[in-house]
Amino acid sequence: MDSGRDADGGDPGSPLRHPKVVLVTGACRFLGGYLTARLAANPAIDRVIAVDAVAPSKDLLRRMGRAEFVRADIRNPFIAKVIRNGEVDTVVHAAAASYAPRSGGRATLKEINVMGAMQLFAACQKAPTVRRVILKSTSEVYGSDAFDPVMFTEDSSSRKPPGEGFARDSIDIEGYARGLGRRRPDIAVTILRLANMIGPAMDTALSRYLAGPLVPTVAGRDARLQLLHEQDALGVLERATMAGRPGTFNVGAAGILMMSQAIRRAGRLALPLPTLGVNIVNSLTRTARGTDLNSDQLAYMSYGRVMDTSRMRTELGYVPKWTTMEAFDDYVRGRGLTPIVDPRWVRSLERRAVSAAQRWGG
């Protein structure tokens, strides 16, 4: 996969060893904002340009330190001027959104995600100084299904490709990123497929799903969850920015957590439903806490997803600091979730039930 490139991700003899001018999109989002702050604190980088269509809060702007903020919509050709005039050599695209804006809905979200990526990568192609592009993608490109492999590798394809939402957008955006790499082989393109993120600060579909006292589940299904702590998500983005290793990488923590375990560890109560379709689960979650999950997200809550992360460790050189279990427990602590049922009591009850079953079975 990496033949013909040196250890820092460029063509042999390329003068780019470490990035000098980095542009980060989505700088007013959680990952983009904190990544900008990390890069700005690195003395090896000369300039950091933070880009977003909305203005940052005073706290975020202060956190960005010496980074230069440019208010720009990446769907606008103006982004090409920012890259060209700034002599940007490294672009981190972290702006793709997983939820629709209040106005415009799904159609607007697709335009922001897909059209924005097209315009950005077109600008990178035309800029002679760009040598490195990092795309924050998602494991959602694999989908979730009862017949999924035990672990997805980077070469795996989804049995049922996602047809809508953020997952579909991400598949299209990855395609445009690979197209950039083919047209400009001197640009090292890195695609990071991040596992579902969780932590005390991030607001995600999974964190909202587990926040209510009752968690609707489909009877007979117990999803296998591989998670990624929010700080590890930042860590791997920083690593890819500095190392410039080209290729596609699955990024996730070690170990798995069953959905039933997650519900117990969060002190929630599972509400198993007959298998009458995902619409029942969706309507219940929407009614209970104003959460509207799409079909891909509901499939994930039912089946989960686990990836092989060997390339992340051996080729990209990144090892997450948190395991899946540790990341989840940090989310529970950080959110201060009040247990509806003491998890220790539930585990004790389970042990007694298993012991009784073994005795009767004997």
C-alpha positions, 0 to 999 in steps of 0.5 A: 500500500505504501510502496514508493513513499518514504516514512513521512508519507511523501514521494521519495526525496520530497522536502516535506518532513513535518508540516509547516502550514496546516489548515483544519476545517470544522475548527468550531466543532469539538475535534476540529477545535481541540486539534487546532489547539494541539497543533498550534501548541506544537513549535515544529509547525509554523502556522495553523489556519482554522477554518469554519463557516461559523465564528468560534466562541471566545473560549474556543478562540482563546484555546486556539492560541496562535492559530489564525481563524478564517471564517469561510464555507468550504463549499465556496471557491474562496477556500482555494484562495485561503489555501493558495495564499497561505501556502498550505502544505497540510490539510485536515478535513474534519468538517463532515457533520453527522447530524442535520442542521435545524434548517434544511434537514437531510438535503442541506446536510448532504450538500454541506458534507459532499459538496464541501469535500468536493470543493476542498479537494479540488482546491487541494488539487490545484494548490502546488504547495499541498503535500498532505491531506488527512480525512476524518472518516468513520467506521459507519461506512461498513454499516451494521448487519447480522451477517457482518464479519467478526472484524472489518478490515480496511479492505472489507466492504459492507454487505448492505452499503448504507444508503442514506445519512452520514454513512453514505456521505462518508463513502462518497467523501472517501471516494473524492479523497482517493480521487485526489490521491490518484490525480496528485500522486505527490499528495499523501492522502490519509483516511481515518475510519474512526470507531464510534466516539465516546467521552465526557465532552462529546455529544453523539447518537450513542451517548444520547441513546444511553442517557435516558433511564430506559434504553429500548433494545430489540429482543434477541439482539446484543450489539458488539461495540468497539469504541474510541475515546474522544481524546484518542480521536484527537491523538490519532488525528494529530499523529496522522497530521505529523506523520503523513502516512498515506492509506486508509486506517481503521481506528478503534480501541482495544476490546469490545463491549456488549450493548447489554454490558454498556446498559448495565455499566451506565445503570440504565434499564433495558427495554426489550421489544419484540422484533417488529422493526426498527420503527418501534425503537425509533419512535420510543427513543424519539418520544422518550428524549427527543432523539431521532435515530436513522436506520443506520444508527438503529442497525448499529444499536442492534448489531454493533461493529468491530474493526481490525486495527492492526494497520493503525498500530503497525503502519500509522504507529498509533496505539489508543490510550483507552480501551473500549471499556475504559472509554465507556466508563469515562463517559459514564463518570464524566456525564455523572449518570445517576444509576437507575439500578445499581450495576453491582446489584445487577451483576450480583443477580446475574451471577446468582442466576447463572449459578442456579442454572448450572445447579439445575442443569447439573 
